């Protein structure tokens, strides 16, 4: 019996960490006694969608940055390509 592959989507709220980073999130908060963090809640959701492709490749699209990259479904070369600088932009897909 085969399973149908379907698309999935998720949305999560964002926040800005001003000091302390993620020290308030479990389990880090349990490991760092007396940790203090300062952050802001903002009205900006992060959204992601995952959908199958017929060619067994991965495509990552950053709509807000106008970037797109495609590579094999697995492998160190594809993971490295996400942060390696490109000739056209001088920066990686996941870098600012």
N, C-alpha and C positions, 0 to 999 in steps of 0.2 A: 504494500500500500504506500503510495507516495503522498507527500504533503504538499499543498499549494503554498508557494512563497508569496507573501503579500508585503505591501509597503507599510511602514510604521512611521509615526511622527511623535515628537515630544517638544514641549515648551517648558522653560524653567525661568524663574525670576533672576534678575541680576542684582549685584550689590557692589559697592565700591569700598574696598578695605583701605582705611587711612593709616591705621597703626595696628600691629599685632597679627595681621594676615588672617589666617584661618585658625587661630588659637582657640576660638570659641566653639569649634566643631568637634564633636565626639569622633574618635577617641583621643584626639590631640588634647582636648580640654582636660581629660583625665590624667594625661602624662605630664602636663605643665601646670604645677600647682600655682594658684593665684594669678593666672594669665589674664591679661586685660587686652581687649581689642576694641577698636573704634571703627565703625563702618556706617555707610549710608545705604538705605534702600532707595532704589531708583526705579522709575517706570520704564524699564527696557527689558523685554524678554529675549532670551536666547532660544532659538528654534532650530530643530534639526529634523530631517526626513531621510529615511533609508528606504530604498526601493531596489528590487532585483534588476539586473541587466542581463540581456541575452548573451553578451560576449564574455561573461565571467571576469570582468574587470571592475575596478573601483573608480568612481568619479566623485571628486569632492568639489563642491561649488560654494564659493563665498559670495553671496549676492550683494552684500553691503560693500565689499571690497572690490567687486568686479573681477574676481579671480576664479580660475577653474583648472583642475589638474586631473589626469587619468593615469592609472597604472595597474599593474597586476594585483590580483586580490590579496596576495601576501608577498612577503619578501622584504629584506632589509633595504634593498635599493629604493623601493617605493617609499618606505618610511623616511629614509635619508632625504629623498627628493622633496619632502614637505618642508624642510627647513634649510636646504642648501640654496645659496643665492643663484638666481638665474641671470643669464646674460642680458635679457631685456629689462628687468626691473632692479637687478642687484640685490634682491631679497628673496627669501623662500616663501612658499605659499602660506605657512603659518606664522611668519614673522612680520612685524609691523612695517 
